[in-house]
């Protein structure tokens, strides 16, 4: 009997009984799309064949938008189908949902953790909360903006320019690292149930998108001129990884690519995405991007041609802030013969397939995710994960030995700078809804360490970063008669966010003067620690080189737990508090090292093509302990297309248990090949106890060795340099510890196709 209960037969019988029970309660239960025993495609086809052209138009034209415009997708009463809200943001928590949710660190900070595991678990928690909120609203028959279960996340554009306003939403500048994170996020968000999806993922912004937002031109009309090689080797790989991970959607971007708007770009949305990668999901436009095709790009001059052109190119769903969007011209486009009804049916199919896999048309009892509710939001486990993620995201840029602090060493603390107490700016853009009084600022987080404190923000406007009156005297007075001084500076949403690029890489407002006043007036015996809250790098070369600045810690935008995470890392009082974050981008020494924002050649951009010496290289970050590498072994020769396997031993030679980010890089020794100067090929974040040695195996995927040439991906024969250590092998700026170098040979040539 027990064996029968555990058999697949019993499971099938159980679902059959549920399906019968469900069929007896619904007025439209006899439709095949309600039959859970049928294949997904058969059920989707049944829905689509029952829709009129006008109904399909309504579904495709209502992807959602701000202020409850453009969404939700309307109900179809004759089929018992309810409305559906597509527009939900899930970047690092349930963003802007009509309910409070756990706020995890902004994406760029998660990237600095160099931990796919952290990204997976953050996405898993996010998916749980998104689905819980969605379920509760659906039970109330409420389909509010950002209350759906389909996410416009993650953002996997490459951080190609330090000044781009949306750098904080990305996973940094490396296509391989970003692709690993894209896979982890999609798999964590969507869940591992074999039948249902917890929340559907959607990678954006597709494609060749990484500035400008508004400087020097508008993103709405910008044309990114990109070579095929840069497109294939830099901008597309992470999206390919996203598709391979099983994402349900992609969002086409505002810009044009070589003269063709992304959302009307057949080469991008059909030839590459569906033809080469086998993508089966839907493409949704960025907000208003379809309208911009005619209004900003002037690629078409009317809504009928724009709707037809976008749908023919491969776009399935319009995101708009208008009730009557461009896709509401689809019926007319079919009537005029500019798009076929069969093409419209083909485009609407993935929309209903997604809703079906979310479980909308099945008995709730069959779906494990239907049990989630608001009780699964802001749980102690999720709050603990937010704290862990924040601590793992911090990057120690400089330390003369003052950190970690001894908890009883200092009595009077000096707190200076606008980010000491500014709660909202610690969240970053695209943040979940959180009451300001629940955000732990640096000041409130560090206050328990101080017997006495002195505080001076230095500026008094609400954003504390603009060019307003600066009170130099209060800053100077605050740092005297103290035992240690902290300066909290950064950018925040007033300086860098969506639709808002930075004109330069300088500290904004009076913040440079704040720092200079502190440096020049800080007593020589008093430690001075600079804490930064920003996404794109800021010019702090003077502080890095000045011995009067004891330590510099980059924190990005850690969200609600900022102060608690900061306290733990500064005093190392809990497990996992030793900093091990690594920069996910190149921090330039000079602004002159940055090419013009609108130049889309990768020459001179990112560590893969950078020229000169940066202030801090990609992959850089200090620790409170030291690591030594030894016993580096790997195959000496491999055939083109084979995986390179190897191992290395890492030893923690310090007195503190800590994480280390092991990084493997490869370099093509044949300078005639169209290859990056160097490429991250593998990484892993591991915990190593004090004095412990660990032997770490690694593998280099053959795709990492492939180059785009002659209209396809090739692995060419020749010698390859390989390096392993705690950072890149090339820059002069080094972390304590050693880097091991070796080489291997590739024999033969392997064509990998146009994957």
N, C-alpha and C positions, 0 to 999 in steps of 0.2 A: 504493500500500500504506500509506504513512504517513498519508494523509488518512483511510483507513478505520479505522486504529488510533485516531485521535483523534475518531472520530465517536461520536455517541450510540448508534449501533447496537452498536459494540464494547462500550461500557460496559454496555448492557443484556444483551448476550451473556455478558459476564464475570460479572455478578451472577446470571444464569441458571445458569451452570456451578457457581458457588458454592452456589446454592440446591439444585441437584441433589446436589452432594457432601454437603451438610448433611443432605438428606433421607435419604440412604443410611445415615447413622450414627445416626439417632434412632429410638426406638421409637414416637414419636407424630408422625413426620414427615409423615404423610398428612393431618393436620388442616389445614384451610384457614388457620388463624391462623399457621401456619408458612410459608405460601406468600408469599414476598417480592414476587411480582409482583401480588398483589392490593392493592386500596386499603386504607388504614389502617382505615377504618370497617368494611369487610367483615370484616377480620381480627379486630377487636375484637368485633364482633357474634358471630363464631364462638366466641370464648372464652366470652362471657357466656351464650350459649344452652346451653353444655355444663355450666354450673355449677348445682348445686342451690341452693336457698334457704339452706340451712345453710352452704354454701361461700361464698356471697356475704356472708352475715352475718359469717363469720370474716375475710374480707378487709376489710370496712368497720370492724370492731371492733378491729383491730390496727394502729393507726397508729404505735405505739411509745410508749415512756415510759422514765423513769429506772430504773436497776438492772435493765435487761432485762425490765421489766414492760410488758405491753400490746403487745409486738411480738416479733419481726417478723410481718408478714402470713404466715400459714402456707402451706406448700407445698400444691400440688394434684397429688398423685402420678399420678392417672389421665391428666393432661394433660402430665406432665413439667415442670410449672411449679414452680420453686424458691421458697423463702421470699424475702421482700423487706423490708428495713428502710427505713421511710419517714422516721424521725426523724433528720434531719441538720441541723446548724446551720452556716451559711456566712457569717456576718455580715461578717467581715473576715479570712478564712482559714478553714480547716477546723476549726471550733470543737469542742473536746472530743472530737475523733476519737480512736480507740484507737491513735493513732500521733502522733508529733511532726509539726508543720506550720508553715509560715511565718505569723508573726503580723504583720498589717498594723495601722496605727493604728486605734483605735476609730472607729466610724462618724461621730460628731459632729466629730472632727478631720478626717476625709475631707471632710465637708461644708464645713468652714472653708477648704479648699483652693479652693473655688469652681471646680472643674475636673471636668466630666463625664469627661474623658479619663482622669484619675487613677482615678476610680471604676470606669470601664470596665475599665482594665487590672488593677486590684486584683481585680475580679470575675472577669476572665479567668484570672488566676493562681490564684485560689481554686477556680474550676471545674476547672482542670487538676489541682490537688492533691486535691480531693474525688474526682474520677473515678479518679485514680491509686490512691488508698488503697482506694476501693471495689472496683476491679478486683482488687487483690491479695487482699483479704479474700474476695471471691467465688470466686477460684480455690482458696481453701482451704475453700470451703463454710462460711464463717463470716459470720454476718449480725448483727454486733454493733451495739449502740446507737451511733448517729452514724457508722456506716460505710456508709450508703446513698449514693445519688446524687441524692436529692431534697431540696432545701434549704428550710428554714423561714427564708428570708431573701430580701430585706432588710426591716428595720423602717422603715416609712414613716409612722408616726404623727407628728402635728404636735407639736412641743415648745411646748405651750401654757402650761406653768407651770414656773417655774425650779426648783421643789422636787421635781418628779416624779423618782422613782428611776431611771427608764429613759431619761432624756434622752440619755444617752451613746450609746444604740443608734440614735438617730434621725439624720436629716439636717437638724435644726434646725426653725425655726418657720414657714417660708414654704411654702405649698402648691405654688407654681410651681417653686421650687428643688428641693423634695423630689421632685416629679414628674419633673423632668429627670434627677435622680440615679437614681430608680427605673427609668427606661427604660435608662439607661446600665448599671446593675448587671445587670438581667435579660438584656440583650443580650450583655454581656461574659461572664456566667456560662454561659449556655446555648449559646454558640458560634454559628458562622455556617454550619455544614454544612446543606445543603438537606434532608437526610434524617434525620439523627440529632441528638440533644441531648446536649451534654457533661454537664451537670448541670441538673436542672430547678429553676426558681426558684419562690419562694412569698412573696408580700408579706404582711406582718402589721403590726399586729393590727387586724382588721377588725371593728368600726370605732367611731368616737367614743371613742377610747381614748388617754388621755394623763394618767393619774392620776385618783384616787389608787391607790397600791399598798397602803399600809397606814395612811396618815395623811390624814384623820382616820378613814376607814373602810376596810374590806377591799375590794380589787378584785373579789373573788369574788362579792360581793353588791351592788356599787355600781350604781346606776341613773343613767346620764348623761342628763340632761334637756336636749335640744338643739333649737333652732329648726330648721325645715326649711332656712332660708337659711344658717345657720352650718354645718349638716351638709353642704349642697351646695357651699358656697363655701370651706370650710376643711378639713373632714375627709375628703371623698370624692375631690377632684380627683387627688391623688397615686395613689390606688388605681386610678382610671380610667386614668391614664397607665401604670400597671403592667400592667393588662389589655391595653391597646393595644400594649404592648411584647411581648406574647406569653407572659406568665407562665403556668405550668402550674397554679399553685395560689394560694389565698388562705387565710389562717388567721383564723377568727373568734375574737373576743376574749372575755375573761371577763365583761365588764360587760353590763348591760342598756342598751338604747337606748329611752328614753321608755317604760319599763316592760316591754319585751320583750327577753329575753336574746339577745345577738348570734347565738349558735349555733342559735337557734330562731326567728330573725327573717326571715320570708318576704319582707318588703319589701326587706330588705338583700340576702339571699343569692339570691333568685330575681328579684324584680321589677326591682330596680336592676341587679344584677350580670349576670344572664343576659338579662333582658328588654331593658334599656336599653343595656347595654354589649356584649352578645353574647359574654359569657364562656363558654368551652367547657371549662374545666378543672375541678378539684375543690376543694372547700372542706374543710379539715381544722380540727378544733377545737384551741384551745389546750389545754395539758395539764390534764386534769381539768375542762375547761369544760363538757362535757356533763353530768357528775355535778353540777356546781354549779347547773345549771338547776333541779334539784329540791332539792338540799341547802342551797344558799345563797340562791338567788333565790326558791325555793318556787313556781316558775311551774307545774311539774307535781309530783305527789306520788308518782310511781312510775316505775320504769325503763322500763316498756312505753310509757307515754305520752310519756316524755322522748325515747326513741329514735324513736318515730313522729313526734313533733313536730319534732325536729331534721332528720330525713330529709325529711319533707314540706316543711320550710322551705328545704332546699337543701344541707344538710351531707352530705358524702360519706364522711368518714373521721374516726374518733375517736382522739384522742391521749389516752392514759390511763396512769397508773402502776399500774394493776391488770390482772391477767391476765384477769379476768372483767369487762370494762367494760360500760357501759350499752348499747352497740349489740349486745351478745350477747342482748338481748331482742327483736331485730328479727323473728325467726321467730315469736315469740309475738304481736308487734304485727301481723304479716300475718295470722296465724290469727284474731285478734280483729277484723280488718277495719279497723284504725286506720291502716294504710299498705298500699298495693297492692304486689304482687310486681313489677309493671311499674315502679313508682317506684324500688324497690330496684335493679332492673336498670339503670335510667337513672343511678342514683347510682354504681354500681360501674363503669360503662363508662369514665369519665375516668381511673380508677385504672389500668386495663389499657392504655388509650391512652398514658398517660405512660410506663409501663414498656416499651411497644412502641417508642416514639420514643427511648427510651434505648438501644434495641437488644437488649433481653433475649431476644427471640424470633427474632433473625436470626443468620446465621453471623457470628462475630466478625470475620472477614476483611473484611466489608462496612463495618464501623464504624470510622472513624479514631480514635475515642476509646477503643476497646478496647485500643489499643496503649499507653495511658498506664499508668504504674505508680508505685511509690514512688520510682523513680529520677527522676521529674518533680516531686518534693516537695523543698522547701528548696534549690532550685537557686540558683546565684549570681545569675541574672537576677531571681529572685523576692526575694532578699535585697536586691538593689540597688533594686528597686522599693519595698520596704518603707522603705528609707532615703529615697528620693526623696519618697514620700508623706508621711512624717513631717516632712521639712523644709518641704514645701508646706503642711502643716496649721497651722504655728505662726502665731499672730497677735501682732504687736507692738502693745501697747496704749499704751506710753509710752516715750519715749526723749529724753533731754536731750543727746544727742550722744555718749554713752559707747559706744554700739554702732554699727557693729561694733568689736569689740576689736582692737587691734593686738597681734599674737601675742607680741611681745617687750616690751610695755609694762609688764606687771605680773609681779612675781616671786613674791609670797606671796599665795595665795588663801585666803579664808575661806569654808567651806561650812557652812551652818546649815540646820536644818529636817529633818523626818522623811522627806521625799521625796528627800533627797540620796542615800540608800543603799537605800531600800526597793524592791527589785526587783519584788515581786509586785503592789504597788499601781499600778505604772506600766502594767500590762497592761489595766486596766479589766475590766468584766464581759464574759462571752461571749468569752473569748479562746481561741485554739488552744493546744494543749499544748506547752509550752516549758520545758525545764529552767531553774531559776532562775539557774544559773551561766552561762547563755547570754544573759542580759538585761544590757545595758549601762546601768548607772545613770548619773544625772547626775555623780556623783562620779567614777566610773571613766572616763566620757567626757571630762570636763574636766581630769582629772589630768595628761594630757600637756602641758597649757599652763602648768602651775605648776612653778616650781623648788622651792617649798615649799608646804605646805598646812596648814590647821588645820580640824578637823572637829568639829561638835557637833550631833547630831540634835535635842537639846532635850527629847525624850521617849523612853521606854525600853520601852514595851509593843510587842508584835510588830507591831501595826497602826499604831502611832505617831500615832494621831489621836484616841484616846479621852481622857476626862478622868482621866488618871492623873498620877503625879508628874511635875513639870516642873522641870528643872534650869536655872534662869535664869542662875546663875553661870557655868556652862560655856559658854553661848551668848555672854555678854558677854565672857568671856575670849577666845573664838575669833575675834571680829571686831576685836580690837586687834592692832596690829603687823602689819597686812596691807596689801596694795596695792589689793585689790578684794574685795568681799564679795558672796556669793550667798546668797539665802534661798529654799529649796525647800519650798513649801507646797501643800496641795491637799485632796482629799476621799478618793478611793479607794473600794473596795468596802465598806469598813466603814461608810461614810456614805451613799453613793448607789449603788443597783443594783436589780435586779429584786426586788420585794417589800419594798423599803426606801426609802421617801421620806425627804426631809429635813424636819425641823420648821421650819426657817428657812433663811436664805441666809448665815449667818455662817460664818466660818472655824471648823472644828470643833476640839474639844479646847482645847489651850493655844496653838493656832497664832497667834491674834491677838496674844497676849501675846509670843510669840516675835518676831513682826514688830515690835511696838512696842519691845521691848527692843533689837532691832537698830537701829531707826531712832533711838532716843534715845541710844544709846551708840556709834553709828558715828562715827568721826572725820570731821569736816566735809570733809576733803580726799580721803576714800576713797570711790570709786564704790560704790553699792549697787544690786544688780540682783535683782528679785523674779521668780522663775520659778514658774508655777502649773501644777498637774496636777489638773484637775477637769473635770466636764462642765457641770452647771448653774452659773450665776454665783455668786460669793461676794462678800461685802461687803468691798471693798478701797478704798472711796471715800477713806478717810483716807490711804492710801498713794498713790493717784493724785494727790491734791492736795498732798502733802508734797514740796517740792523736794529733800529729802534722799534720796528714792527716785529713783535715776537712770533706771531703765528697768523696764518690766514686760512679761513675755512669757508669753502663754497658750499652753500646749502640749497641753491635753486629756490623752489617754492614748495616747502614741506607741508603746507596746509595746517589743519587744526592742531596738530600735535607738535608744532614747531618748537615751542619752548621746552617741552618735556624731552624731545629727542635731542635738542641741543645740550641740555643739562647732562643727560646720560653720556653723550659722546665726549663732552669736555672733562668729565670726571671719571669716566670709564667705571661706572658702578653697577652695570648689569651685563649679562651675556650679550655679545654681539655689538658692543658699543665702541670697540676700537675701529676707527675709520678705515674703510677699505674701498671707498668709492673711487672711480677712475673717470677722468674727463671723457665724455663721449664726443668731444669736438676739439679742434685745434684752437688754442687761445693765442691770438697774434700778439707779437711784441709791439707792432706799430700799425696804425690804421692804413698806412701806405702799402701794407702787405695784402690788402683786400682789393681784388679787382672790382670794377664797377658792378653794382647790383644787377643791372640789366644784361650783363655779359654772361651768357649761359655756357661758355666754354669751361670745362673743368680745369683747365690749365691754371695753376696757382691756387686752386681751391682744395680744401680738406687735406688731411695728412697724406692722402694718396698721391697728390700732385703739388703739394705745398713747396714754395721756393723760399729759402732763407730759414732763419731760426725763429721759432715761436717763443712766446713767454713760457707757456706750458704746452707740451705736446699732447695729442690725442692719446688716451690710455694712461695718463699720468695721475698719480695720487700717492700721498705718503701714508705711513702707518705709525703706530706707536711702538712697533717692533721691527725686526729686520728678518729678511728671508734670503737664503742662499740656495742656488740651483746646482744640481750635479747629475751625473749619470744620464746624460741626454743621448737617447738612442732612437733610431728609426731606420727604415729601409734605405739602402743606398741607391737603389734603382727600382723604378716602377714603370709599368707600361702605361702609355697615355690612356686615360679613362679609369685607371685603378685608384683606389683610396690609398693614401700614405698613412701608415700606422707607426706610432712611436710612443715613447714614454719619457718622463723626466722625474727626477726626485727633487722635492722642495722641502727645505728644513727651516723651521722657525728658530732662529738663533737668538731671539730675545727672551724676555721674562714674562711676556703677556700672551695668552691665547688670542689669536686674531684670525680674521679672514685674509686670504691673499687671492688676487685676481691673476691667474696664470694666463699669459697671452702668447700665442704662437703667430708669427708673421712669416710670409714668404716673399721672395723677391726674384724677379726674372733676371738672370744674368745676361741674357741677350738683349742689349740695349736697342736693337733694331725692331723689337716687337712692340706693338701698340699696347703696352701694359702700364699699369700704375707703377709708381716708384717702389711702392711696398703695399702689402695687403694683409690685413688681419685675416687669419685663416682658421683660428680656433681659440676659444677661451673658456675658462671655468673659474667660478668663485668657490673656493674651498676653505674650510676652517682647519687651522693647524694649531695644535696645542703648543705651548712653550716647550722648546727643545725637541719637538716631534719631527720626524721625517716621514713624508708620504711619497709613495711612487704613484705618479699620475699618468694614466694612459691617455693618449689623444689620437684623433684621426683628422686628416685633412681631406675634405670632400673633393673629388675631382672637379666639380663645377667651379670651385674656387680657383683652380688652375687654368680655367678656360678664358679665352679672349675672343671678343667679337671682331671678326675680320672676314672679308669676302662674303658678307651677307649671311653669316652664321657663326656659331660658337665652335671654336677649335682649341684643342689642347696640342701644343706644339712640342716637339722634342727639344731637349737641351738641359742645361744645368740650372738648378733652382737653389737659391740660398734660403735657409730656414733658421729662424731665431726663436728662442723661448726665454721668457723671464717675466718680470713684473711690469714691464712697459715696452714701448717700441725700442728697437736697437739703435736707431739713427740719431735722434736729437742729442744735443749736448746736455740738455737738462735731464738729469738722471735721478731716480730714486735710489736710496741705499740698497745694495745688493748687486748681483751680477746678471749678465745676459749671456746665454750660451748660443753660439752660432755654429752652423754646420751646412752641409749641402747634400743634395740628392740629384739624380738624373732621371729625366723622362725619356723613354724610348718610343719611337713611332709617333704617329699623328692620329688624333681621334676627333672626328666630327660629331658634335653633340646635337646638331640640328639647330632649329630656331626656337628652342624652348623658352 
